[in-house]
Amino acid sequence: MKDLLVKINAEIETFKVESESLTEKGIKAAGARARKSTLEIEKLLKEFRKVSIEESKK
């Protein structure tokens, strides 16, 4: 579970950096990287939900 949380936080940080690059600096490639990051965050959050439900059943 801790590993998963570390991955989620790292991916959120990546999204923050890339979205700032897009909005503040106008770097178009950063937009693609930010969108890719959102997909990875989505997968990680689904995994967190699954693990969290399993843990609550114990």
N, C-alpha and C positions, 0 to 999 in steps of 0.2 A: 504494500500500500504506500509506503514511504517513497519507494522508487517511482511509483506512478505520480505522486504529488510533485516530485522533483521534475519529472518530465513535463507535467502540465505547466508548472511555473516557468520553466525554461522556454516552452513554446509560446506562452503568453508574453514573455519578455521579448522574444523574437518578433512577435506580431507588433508590439509597441514600437520597437526600433524601426521596423520596415514601414509601418503606417506613418510614423513621423517623417521618415525620409520622403515618402510620397507627398504628404500634405505640406510640409515645410520647405523641402528642397526641390520638389517637383520631379523627383526621380521616378520615371514611369515603371522601370523594372522592379522597383520596390513594391509597387502595387501588386504585381504578380506574386512576389514572394510573400506578401502579407496575406493574399488570398489563399495561397498554398498552406500557410501557417494556420489559417482558420479551419481548413479541412482536417489538419492534424489535431488541432485542439478539439474539434468535434469528436474524432475517434477516441482521443484520450478521455474525454468527459464521459463518453458512453461506457468505456472500460471502467472508469471510476464508479459509475452508477452500478454496474454489474458487481464489482468487488465489494462495494459498500453494502449492497443488499445481502450478499453472501455473508459478510461479517456480522450484520445485524441479526442473522438467523442463528448465530452460534450462541 
